[in-house]
Amino acid sequence: MTRDDETLLRSLLADRFLQWLNERYGTDFQFPADEAFPPDRPAVARDGARTLALTTVPLFPLDGDPWHEHRRRLQDQLAASLEGGYVLWLPPGADLPQDEVDAADFVRRVERDARALAPGQRRAVSFPVTLGLRQVEDGGAYMNVVGGLARHWARFTDQIWGVYQLDSSALHRIPEGDLDRLIREIVEMTKQIQKGQWAEIRTPEAWTVERTRRGEGFLIAGAPPGWEGNSGPTLRKAVRAAIRRADEQYRARMADVQALLLVGAYAYLEDELITVTYRGSDPLAYASIDLPAVAADGQIRAILEPPPERISPA
């Protein structure tokens, strides 16, 4: 992980965390203008006389692969054309365009939608993808689905006649409210093809971009295709390491509220497995952490709710 990426992530996500915290708990914590968000200590915000310390830890890599060099080049292009701080959330499995023409179109789309954001807002950036549909058998009623629609395979069962293969591996994040329309379109296409035929279905996918209220720079938050750290032993190891890191900083209390923000690479916040992994850890290990939270897809939620008086005493 480069110092630049680490500092950028910490500064942009720390601002997003405070926005969420203040709206949720009715507080007014703010970081001082000279907060540098260094990697070796928590950032400290104030609300009057009260203090909040925040340790921010990404659970996906930001270095160690040539793919990240290309990611940084795209980041630099976007940062050069935009004012303010932005995060583009890359869905797991999605790749960044390598071809010069495709990369230019990517930058154009992201820049257009990011420029429309006011500080504190988020929206979806649309990219066209192609799905493949093939009829395998005339009888039966079954859809074998791979890719982004795999979790929805049962939605097709009562609507089709025949056995089909649906390749939705190009689809990583479905636009909000678009699932029903897409399923209807696929079902209609099954009526137009015969055994052995393939059909292509063009549809948009949506990646989340958000603008922070403070900070400068553009971060593409995500991991290279093929990275498998979102579950299992790899995730448990990463979460426990983050807990140990925060506990070492917080064991001798340094603030009224001590928070840990774990940043995950998930297509949707509801997909994250960080919460259950954290809660399955030894409670003594995170006893010094008052407010653990998870960030993914431009959203934040608490992993464990602290007593209200800890955040905002009466």
Contacts in CASP RR format, 6 or more apart in sequence:
PFRMAT RR
TARGET T0000
AUTHOR 0000-0000-0000
METHOD contacts of the structure
MODEL  1
MTRDDETLLRSLLADRFLQWLNERYGTDFQFPADEAFPPDRPAVARDGAR
TLALTTVPLFPLDGDPWHEHRRRLQDQLAASLEGGYVLWLPPGADLPQDE
VDAADFVRRVERDARALAPGQRRAVSFPVTLGLRQVEDGGAYMNVVGGLA
RHWARFTDQIWGVYQLDSSALHRIPEGDLDRLIREIVEMTKQIQKGQWAE
IRTPEAWTVERTRRGEGFLIAGAPPGWEGNSGPTLRKAVRAAIRRADEQY
RARMADVQALLLVGAYAYLEDELITVTYRGSDPLAYASIDLPAVAADGQI
RAILEPPPERISPA
1 58 0 8 1.000
1 61 0 8 1.000
1 62 0 8 1.000
1 63 0 8 1.000
2 62 0 8 1.000
2 63 0 8 1.000
2 72 0 8 1.000
3 39 0 8 1.000
5 62 0 8 1.000
5 63 0 8 1.000
5 68 0 8 1.000
5 72 0 8 1.000
5 219 0 8 1.000
6 39 0 8 1.000
6 62 0 8 1.000
7 36 0 8 1.000
7 37 0 8 1.000
7 38 0 8 1.000
7 39 0 8 1.000
8 217 0 8 1.000
8 219 0 8 1.000
9 56 0 8 1.000
9 58 0 8 1.000
9 62 0 8 1.000
9 219 0 8 1.000
9 221 0 8 1.000
9 263 0 8 1.000
10 37 0 8 1.000
10 39 0 8 1.000
10 43 0 8 1.000
10 56 0 8 1.000
11 35 0 8 1.000
11 37 0 8 1.000
11 215 0 8 1.000
12 85 0 8 1.000
12 86 0 8 1.000
12 87 0 8 1.000
12 212 0 8 1.000
12 215 0 8 1.000
12 217 0 8 1.000
12 219 0 8 1.000
13 56 0 8 1.000
13 87 0 8 1.000
13 261 0 8 1.000
13 263 0 8 1.000
13 295 0 8 1.000
14 31 0 8 1.000
14 37 0 8 1.000
14 43 0 8 1.000
14 54 0 8 1.000
14 56 0 8 1.000
14 261 0 8 1.000
15 31 0 8 1.000
15 212 0 8 1.000
15 213 0 8 1.000
15 214 0 8 1.000
15 215 0 8 1.000
16 87 0 8 1.000
16 120 0 8 1.000
16 210 0 8 1.000
16 212 0 8 1.000
16 295 0 8 1.000
16 298 0 8 1.000
16 300 0 8 1.000
17 54 0 8 1.000
17 56 0 8 1.000
17 259 0 8 1.000
17 261 0 8 1.000
17 293 0 8 1.000
17 295 0 8 1.000
17 300 0 8 1.000
18 29 0 8 1.000
18 30 0 8 1.000
18 31 0 8 1.000
18 45 0 8 1.000
19 120 0 8 1.000
19 212 0 8 1.000
19 213 0 8 1.000
20 293 0 8 1.000
20 300 0 8 1.000
21 27 0 8 1.000
21 29 0 8 1.000
21 52 0 8 1.000
21 259 0 8 1.000
21 291 0 8 1.000
21 311 0 8 1.000
22 28 0 8 1.000
22 29 0 8 1.000
24 302 0 8 1.000
25 308 0 8 1.000
25 311 0 8 1.000
25 312 0 8 1.000
26 312 0 8 1.000
27 47 0 8 1.000
27 311 0 8 1.000
27 312 0 8 1.000
28 47 0 8 1.000
28 48 0 8 1.000
29 45 0 8 1.000
29 46 0 8 1.000
29 47 0 8 1.000
29 50 0 8 1.000
29 52 0 8 1.000
30 45 0 8 1.000
30 46 0 8 1.000
30 47 0 8 1.000
31 43 0 8 1.000
31 44 0 8 1.000
31 45 0 8 1.000
31 214 0 8 1.000
32 44 0 8 1.000
32 45 0 8 1.000
32 46 0 8 1.000
35 43 0 8 1.000
35 44 0 8 1.000
35 45 0 8 1.000
37 43 0 8 1.000
37 56 0 8 1.000
41 249 0 8 1.000
42 53 0 8 1.000
42 54 0 8 1.000
42 55 0 8 1.000
42 246 0 8 1.000
42 249 0 8 1.000
42 250 0 8 1.000
42 254 0 8 1.000
42 255 0 8 1.000
42 258 0 8 1.000
43 53 0 8 1.000
43 54 0 8 1.000
43 56 0 8 1.000
44 51 0 8 1.000
44 52 0 8 1.000
44 53 0 8 1.000
44 54 0 8 1.000
44 254 0 8 1.000
44 255 0 8 1.000
45 51 0 8 1.000
45 52 0 8 1.000
45 54 0 8 1.000
46 52 0 8 1.000
50 256 0 8 1.000
50 257 0 8 1.000
51 254 0 8 1.000
51 255 0 8 1.000
51 256 0 8 1.000
51 257 0 8 1.000
52 255 0 8 1.000
52 256 0 8 1.000
52 257 0 8 1.000
52 258 0 8 1.000
52 259 0 8 1.000
53 249 0 8 1.000
53 250 0 8 1.000
53 254 0 8 1.000
53 255 0 8 1.000
53 257 0 8 1.000
53 258 0 8 1.000
53 259 0 8 1.000
54 259 0 8 1.000
54 260 0 8 1.000
54 261 0 8 1.000
55 242 0 8 1.000
55 245 0 8 1.000
55 246 0 8 1.000
55 249 0 8 1.000
55 250 0 8 1.000
55 259 0 8 1.000
55 260 0 8 1.000
55 261 0 8 1.000
56 261 0 8 1.000
56 263 0 8 1.000
57 242 0 8 1.000
57 245 0 8 1.000
57 246 0 8 1.000
57 260 0 8 1.000
57 261 0 8 1.000
57 262 0 8 1.000
57 263 0 8 1.000
58 221 0 8 1.000
58 263 0 8 1.000
58 264 0 8 1.000
59 229 0 8 1.000
59 235 0 8 1.000
59 238 0 8 1.000
59 239 0 8 1.000
59 242 0 8 1.000
59 262 0 8 1.000
59 263 0 8 1.000
59 264 0 8 1.000
59 265 0 8 1.000
59 274 0 8 1.000
60 221 0 8 1.000
60 222 0 8 1.000
60 223 0 8 1.000
60 227 0 8 1.000
60 229 0 8 1.000
60 230 0 8 1.000
60 263 0 8 1.000
60 264 0 8 1.000
60 265 0 8 1.000
61 68 0 8 1.000
61 223 0 8 1.000
61 224 0 8 1.000
61 227 0 8 1.000
62 68 0 8 1.000
65 224 0 8 1.000
67 96 0 8 1.000
67 224 0 8 1.000
68 224 0 8 1.000
70 96 0 8 1.000
70 98 0 8 1.000
71 96 0 8 1.000
71 220 0 8 1.000
74 96 0 8 1.000
74 103 0 8 1.000
74 106 0 8 1.000
74 107 0 8 1.000
74 220 0 8 1.000
75 217 0 8 1.000
75 218 0 8 1.000
75 219 0 8 1.000
75 220 0 8 1.000
76 218 0 8 1.000
77 107 0 8 1.000
78 86 0 8 1.000
78 88 0 8 1.000
78 107 0 8 1.000
78 110 0 8 1.000
78 111 0 8 1.000
78 114 0 8 1.000
78 218 0 8 1.000
79 86 0 8 1.000
79 216 0 8 1.000
79 217 0 8 1.000
79 218 0 8 1.000
81 107 0 8 1.000
81 111 0 8 1.000
82 111 0 8 1.000
82 114 0 8 1.000
82 115 0 8 1.000
82 217 0 8 1.000
82 218 0 8 1.000
83 216 0 8 1.000
84 119 0 8 1.000
84 211 0 8 1.000
84 212 0 8 1.000
84 215 0 8 1.000
84 216 0 8 1.000
84 217 0 8 1.000
85 211 0 8 1.000
85 212 0 8 1.000
85 214 0 8 1.000
85 215 0 8 1.000
85 216 0 8 1.000
85 217 0 8 1.000
85 218 0 8 1.000
86 114 0 8 1.000
86 117 0 8 1.000
86 209 0 8 1.000
86 210 0 8 1.000
86 211 0 8 1.000
86 212 0 8 1.000
86 217 0 8 1.000
86 218 0 8 1.000
86 219 0 8 1.000
87 209 0 8 1.000
87 210 0 8 1.000
87 212 0 8 1.000
87 218 0 8 1.000
87 219 0 8 1.000
87 220 0 8 1.000
87 221 0 8 1.000
87 298 0 8 1.000
88 110 0 8 1.000
88 114 0 8 1.000
88 125 0 8 1.000
88 207 0 8 1.000
88 208 0 8 1.000
88 209 0 8 1.000
88 218 0 8 1.000
88 219 0 8 1.000
88 220 0 8 1.000
88 221 0 8 1.000
89 207 0 8 1.000
89 208 0 8 1.000
89 209 0 8 1.000
89 210 0 8 1.000
89 221 0 8 1.000
89 222 0 8 1.000
89 265 0 8 1.000
89 296 0 8 1.000
89 297 0 8 1.000
89 298 0 8 1.000
90 96 0 8 1.000
90 207 0 8 1.000
90 220 0 8 1.000
90 221 0 8 1.000
90 222 0 8 1.000
90 223 0 8 1.000
90 265 0 8 1.000
91 172 0 8 1.000
91 173 0 8 1.000
91 205 0 8 1.000
91 207 0 8 1.000
91 266 0 8 1.000
91 267 0 8 1.000
92 172 0 8 1.000
92 222 0 8 1.000
92 223 0 8 1.000
92 227 0 8 1.000
92 230 0 8 1.000
92 265 0 8 1.000
92 266 0 8 1.000
92 267 0 8 1.000
93 172 0 8 1.000
93 225 0 8 1.000
93 226 0 8 1.000
93 227 0 8 1.000
94 172 0 8 1.000
94 173 0 8 1.000
94 207 0 8 1.000
94 225 0 8 1.000
95 224 0 8 1.000
95 225 0 8 1.000
96 103 0 8 1.000
96 106 0 8 1.000
96 220 0 8 1.000
97 103 0 8 1.000
97 105 0 8 1.000
97 106 0 8 1.000
106 127 0 8 1.000
109 125 0 8 1.000
109 126 0 8 1.000
109 127 0 8 1.000
110 125 0 8 1.000
110 209 0 8 1.000
113 123 0 8 1.000
113 124 0 8 1.000
113 125 0 8 1.000
113 126 0 8 1.000
113 209 0 8 1.000
114 125 0 8 1.000
114 209 0 8 1.000
114 211 0 8 1.000
114 218 0 8 1.000
116 123 0 8 1.000
117 123 0 8 1.000
117 209 0 8 1.000
117 210 0 8 1.000
117 211 0 8 1.000
118 211 0 8 1.000
119 211 0 8 1.000
119 212 0 8 1.000
119 213 0 8 1.000
119 214 0 8 1.000
120 210 0 8 1.000
120 211 0 8 1.000
120 212 0 8 1.000
120 213 0 8 1.000
121 210 0 8 1.000
121 211 0 8 1.000
122 208 0 8 1.000
122 209 0 8 1.000
122 210 0 8 1.000
122 211 0 8 1.000
122 298 0 8 1.000
122 299 0 8 1.000
123 208 0 8 1.000
123 209 0 8 1.000
123 210 0 8 1.000
124 175 0 8 1.000
124 176 0 8 1.000
124 206 0 8 1.000
124 207 0 8 1.000
124 208 0 8 1.000
124 209 0 8 1.000
125 206 0 8 1.000
125 207 0 8 1.000
125 208 0 8 1.000
125 209 0 8 1.000
126 175 0 8 1.000
126 204 0 8 1.000
126 205 0 8 1.000
126 206 0 8 1.000
127 204 0 8 1.000
127 205 0 8 1.000
127 206 0 8 1.000
127 207 0 8 1.000
128 202 0 8 1.000
128 203 0 8 1.000
128 204 0 8 1.000
129 170 0 8 1.000
129 171 0 8 1.000
129 202 0 8 1.000
129 203 0 8 1.000
129 204 0 8 1.000
129 205 0 8 1.000
130 170 0 8 1.000
130 200 0 8 1.000
130 201 0 8 1.000
130 202 0 8 1.000
130 203 0 8 1.000
131 149 0 8 1.000
131 166 0 8 1.000
131 167 0 8 1.000
131 168 0 8 1.000
131 170 0 8 1.000
131 171 0 8 1.000
131 186 0 8 1.000
131 200 0 8 1.000
131 201 0 8 1.000
131 202 0 8 1.000
131 203 0 8 1.000
132 166 0 8 1.000
132 167 0 8 1.000
132 168 0 8 1.000
132 198 0 8 1.000
132 199 0 8 1.000
132 200 0 8 1.000
132 201 0 8 1.000
133 164 0 8 1.000
133 165 0 8 1.000
133 166 0 8 1.000
133 167 0 8 1.000
133 186 0 8 1.000
133 189 0 8 1.000
133 190 0 8 1.000
133 193 0 8 1.000
133 198 0 8 1.000
133 199 0 8 1.000
133 200 0 8 1.000
133 201 0 8 1.000
134 164 0 8 1.000
134 165 0 8 1.000
134 167 0 8 1.000
134 193 0 8 1.000
134 196 0 8 1.000
134 197 0 8 1.000
134 198 0 8 1.000
134 199 0 8 1.000
135 162 0 8 1.000
135 163 0 8 1.000
135 164 0 8 1.000
135 190 0 8 1.000
135 193 0 8 1.000
135 194 0 8 1.000
135 195 0 8 1.000
135 196 0 8 1.000
135 197 0 8 1.000
136 144 0 8 1.000
136 162 0 8 1.000
136 163 0 8 1.000
136 164 0 8 1.000
136 165 0 8 1.000
136 195 0 8 1.000
136 196 0 8 1.000
137 162 0 8 1.000
137 163 0 8 1.000
137 195 0 8 1.000
138 162 0 8 1.000
138 195 0 8 1.000
139 161 0 8 1.000
139 162 0 8 1.000
139 163 0 8 1.000
140 161 0 8 1.000
140 162 0 8 1.000
140 163 0 8 1.000
141 157 0 8 1.000
141 158 0 8 1.000
141 160 0 8 1.000
141 161 0 8 1.000
141 162 0 8 1.000
141 163 0 8 1.000
142 157 0 8 1.000
142 160 0 8 1.000
142 162 0 8 1.000
142 163 0 8 1.000
142 164 0 8 1.000
143 153 0 8 1.000
143 156 0 8 1.000
143 157 0 8 1.000
143 160 0 8 1.000
143 163 0 8 1.000
143 164 0 8 1.000
143 165 0 8 1.000
143 166 0 8 1.000
144 153 0 8 1.000
144 163 0 8 1.000
144 164 0 8 1.000
144 165 0 8 1.000
144 166 0 8 1.000
145 152 0 8 1.000
145 153 0 8 1.000
145 156 0 8 1.000
145 166 0 8 1.000
145 168 0 8 1.000
146 165 0 8 1.000
146 166 0 8 1.000
146 167 0 8 1.000
146 168 0 8 1.000
146 169 0 8 1.000
147 167 0 8 1.000
147 168 0 8 1.000
147 169 0 8 1.000
147 171 0 8 1.000
148 168 0 8 1.000
148 169 0 8 1.000
148 171 0 8 1.000
148 172 0 8 1.000
148 174 0 8 1.000
149 166 0 8 1.000
149 168 0 8 1.000
149 171 0 8 1.000
149 174 0 8 1.000
149 182 0 8 1.000
150 168 0 8 1.000
152 179 0 8 1.000
152 183 0 8 1.000
155 183 0 8 1.000
156 164 0 8 1.000
156 166 0 8 1.000
156 183 0 8 1.000
156 186 0 8 1.000
156 187 0 8 1.000
159 183 0 8 1.000
159 187 0 8 1.000
160 187 0 8 1.000
160 190 0 8 1.000
161 190 0 8 1.000
162 190 0 8 1.000
164 190 0 8 1.000
166 186 0 8 1.000
170 205 0 8 1.000
171 203 0 8 1.000
171 205 0 8 1.000
172 205 0 8 1.000
172 267 0 8 1.000
173 205 0 8 1.000
173 206 0 8 1.000
173 207 0 8 1.000
173 208 0 8 1.000
173 267 0 8 1.000
173 268 0 8 1.000
174 182 0 8 1.000
174 205 0 8 1.000
174 206 0 8 1.000
175 204 0 8 1.000
175 205 0 8 1.000
175 206 0 8 1.000
176 206 0 8 1.000
178 203 0 8 1.000
178 204 0 8 1.000
178 206 0 8 1.000
182 203 0 8 1.000
185 201 0 8 1.000
185 203 0 8 1.000
186 201 0 8 1.000
189 199 0 8 1.000
189 201 0 8 1.000
192 199 0 8 1.000
193 199 0 8 1.000
208 297 0 8 1.000
208 298 0 8 1.000
210 298 0 8 1.000
221 263 0 8 1.000
221 265 0 8 1.000
222 265 0 8 1.000
223 229 0 8 1.000
223 265 0 8 1.000
227 265 0 8 1.000
228 234 0 8 1.000
229 235 0 8 1.000
229 238 0 8 1.000
230 264 0 8 1.000
230 265 0 8 1.000
230 266 0 8 1.000
230 273 0 8 1.000
231 273 0 8 1.000
232 273 0 8 1.000
235 273 0 8 1.000
235 274 0 8 1.000
235 277 0 8 1.000
236 277 0 8 1.000
239 262 0 8 1.000
239 274 0 8 1.000
239 277 0 8 1.000
239 278 0 8 1.000
239 281 0 8 1.000
240 281 0 8 1.000
240 285 0 8 1.000
242 260 0 8 1.000
242 262 0 8 1.000
243 260 0 8 1.000
243 278 0 8 1.000
243 281 0 8 1.000
243 285 0 8 1.000
243 286 0 8 1.000
243 289 0 8 1.000
244 285 0 8 1.000
246 258 0 8 1.000
246 260 0 8 1.000
246 286 0 8 1.000
246 288 0 8 1.000
246 289 0 8 1.000
247 285 0 8 1.000
247 286 0 8 1.000
247 287 0 8 1.000
247 288 0 8 1.000
247 289 0 8 1.000
250 258 0 8 1.000
250 288 0 8 1.000
250 289 0 8 1.000
251 288 0 8 1.000
253 288 0 8 1.000
256 310 0 8 1.000
257 290 0 8 1.000
257 291 0 8 1.000
257 306 0 8 1.000
257 310 0 8 1.000
257 311 0 8 1.000
258 288 0 8 1.000
258 289 0 8 1.000
258 290 0 8 1.000
258 291 0 8 1.000
259 289 0 8 1.000
259 290 0 8 1.000
259 291 0 8 1.000
259 292 0 8 1.000
259 293 0 8 1.000
260 286 0 8 1.000
260 289 0 8 1.000
260 291 0 8 1.000
260 292 0 8 1.000
260 293 0 8 1.000
261 293 0 8 1.000
261 294 0 8 1.000
261 295 0 8 1.000
261 300 0 8 1.000
262 274 0 8 1.000
262 278 0 8 1.000
262 292 0 8 1.000
262 293 0 8 1.000
262 294 0 8 1.000
262 295 0 8 1.000
262 303 0 8 1.000
263 294 0 8 1.000
263 295 0 8 1.000
263 296 0 8 1.000
264 272 0 8 1.000
264 274 0 8 1.000
264 294 0 8 1.000
264 295 0 8 1.000
264 296 0 8 1.000
265 296 0 8 1.000
266 272 0 8 1.000
266 296 0 8 1.000
266 297 0 8 1.000
267 297 0 8 1.000
268 296 0 8 1.000
268 297 0 8 1.000
269 294 0 8 1.000
269 296 0 8 1.000
269 297 0 8 1.000
269 298 0 8 1.000
269 299 0 8 1.000
269 301 0 8 1.000
271 296 0 8 1.000
272 294 0 8 1.000
272 296 0 8 1.000
274 294 0 8 1.000
274 296 0 8 1.000
274 303 0 8 1.000
275 294 0 8 1.000
275 301 0 8 1.000
275 303 0 8 1.000
278 286 0 8 1.000
278 292 0 8 1.000
278 294 0 8 1.000
278 303 0 8 1.000
278 304 0 8 1.000
279 303 0 8 1.000
279 304 0 8 1.000
286 292 0 8 1.000
290 306 0 8 1.000
290 310 0 8 1.000
290 311 0 8 1.000
291 302 0 8 1.000
291 304 0 8 1.000
291 306 0 8 1.000
291 310 0 8 1.000
291 311 0 8 1.000
292 302 0 8 1.000
292 303 0 8 1.000
292 304 0 8 1.000
293 300 0 8 1.000
293 301 0 8 1.000
293 302 0 8 1.000
293 303 0 8 1.000
294 300 0 8 1.000
294 301 0 8 1.000
294 303 0 8 1.000
END
